[in-house]
Amino acid sequence: MAHTLAHDGITLYTIIGVYEWERAASRPLVFDLRLESVHPLGLTRTLIEQQLAGWLAPCRYRLLEALAEHVAQRMLTDWHCSRVVICIEKPGALGDLARVGIRIMRDAETRAA
């Protein structure tokens, strides 16, 4: 039996972007998460936000893809998830009316060694 935990709309700040002006200050990222495990995860939204903030603090990725992969691997390893689905949006990335995002799914069986 799989246990699924979903948390949407988690907003955290980090430095990310290809252009120098993007890297001058922290920018908001919005996370939607689906976490699956064979055991109950016992993760509260507060704990998830704190862990994500800690993982993001030292990161200086240029691409959302690289950041999403980093977060997915941490969730699979640290939280013992069997599968994670991560959606990350970057509001205002292309101006005030646009946002870009990425969605990835990773399984523990196929995670990078």
C-alpha positions as CSV (number, residue, x, y, z in Angstrom):
1,M,0.0,0.0,0.0
2,A,1.4,3.4,-1.0
3,H,1.0,6.5,1.1
4,T,0.7,9.8,-0.9
5,L,1.3,13.2,0.5
6,A,0.5,16.3,-1.5
7,H,1.4,19.9,-0.7
8,D,0.8,22.7,-3.2
9,G,1.7,26.4,-3.3
10,I,4.9,26.3,-1.2
11,T,6.6,29.6,-1.9
12,L,10.3,29.8,-1.1
13,Y,13.1,32.2,-2.2
14,T,16.4,31.4,-3.7
15,I,18.9,32.7,-6.2
16,I,18.3,31.1,-9.6
17,G,18.6,32.2,-13.2
18,V,20.8,32.3,-16.2
19,Y,21.1,36.1,-16.5
20,E,23.1,38.2,-14.1
21,W,20.1,40.4,-13.2
22,E,18.3,37.2,-12.1
23,R,21.2,36.3,-9.8
24,A,21.4,39.7,-8.0
25,A,18.7,38.8,-5.4
26,S,16.6,35.9,-4.2
27,R,13.5,35.2,-6.3
28,P,10.3,33.4,-5.4
29,L,9.7,29.8,-6.5
30,V,6.4,28.0,-6.1
31,F,6.5,24.3,-5.4
32,D,3.8,21.7,-5.8
33,L,4.8,18.3,-4.4
34,R,3.5,14.8,-4.5
35,L,5.4,12.4,-2.3
36,E,4.8,8.6,-2.3
37,S,6.2,6.1,0.2
38,V,5.5,2.6,1.3
39,H,5.4,3.9,4.9
40,P,3.6,6.9,6.3
41,L,5.9,9.9,5.8
42,G,5.0,12.0,8.9
43,L,6.0,15.2,7.2
44,T,4.1,18.3,8.1
45,R,3.9,21.3,5.7
46,T,6.1,23.3,8.2
47,L,8.7,20.6,8.2
48,I,8.7,20.3,4.4
49,E,9.1,24.1,4.1
50,Q,11.9,24.1,6.6
51,Q,13.8,21.3,4.8
52,L,13.3,22.8,1.4
53,A,14.5,26.2,2.6
54,G,17.6,24.5,4.1
55,W,18.3,22.6,0.8
56,L,17.8,25.8,-1.3
57,A,19.9,28.1,0.9
58,P,23.4,27.1,-0.5
59,C,22.1,26.5,-4.1
60,R,22.9,28.8,-6.9
61,Y,21.5,26.9,-9.9
62,R,21.0,28.6,-13.2
63,L,18.3,26.2,-14.4
64,L,15.0,25.1,-12.8
65,E,15.8,21.6,-14.2
66,A,19.0,21.3,-12.1
67,L,17.3,22.6,-9.0
68,A,14.3,20.2,-9.4
69,E,16.7,17.3,-9.8
70,H,18.6,18.3,-6.7
71,V,15.4,18.5,-4.7
72,A,14.1,15.2,-6.0
73,Q,17.2,13.3,-5.1
74,R,17.2,14.8,-1.6
75,M,13.6,13.8,-1.1
76,L,14.2,10.2,-2.3
77,T,17.2,9.9,-0.1
78,D,16.5,11.9,3.1
79,W,12.7,11.2,3.3
80,H,12.8,7.7,1.9
81,C,10.2,8.4,-0.7
82,S,9.5,5.8,-3.4
83,R,8.3,8.4,-5.9
84,V,8.3,12.2,-6.0
85,V,6.6,14.5,-8.4
86,I,7.8,18.1,-8.2
87,C,6.4,21.1,-10.0
88,I,8.4,24.3,-9.7
89,E,7.2,27.7,-11.1
90,K,9.2,30.8,-11.3
91,P,6.7,33.7,-11.3
92,G,7.7,36.8,-13.2
93,A,10.5,35.0,-15.0
94,L,9.5,36.5,-18.4
95,G,7.9,39.7,-17.1
96,D,5.1,40.5,-14.8
97,L,2.5,38.5,-16.7
98,A,4.4,35.3,-17.4
99,R,6.0,32.5,-15.4
100,V,8.0,29.4,-16.4
101,G,8.0,26.1,-14.7
102,I,9.1,22.5,-14.7
103,R,7.5,19.2,-13.6
104,I,9.6,16.1,-13.0
105,M,8.8,12.7,-11.6
106,R,11.5,10.5,-10.1
107,D,11.4,7.0,-8.6
108,A,13.7,5.5,-6.0
109,E,14.4,2.5,-8.2
110,T,15.7,4.6,-11.1
111,R,17.4,7.5,-9.2
112,A,20.9,8.5,-10.1
113,A,23.6,6.6,-8.4
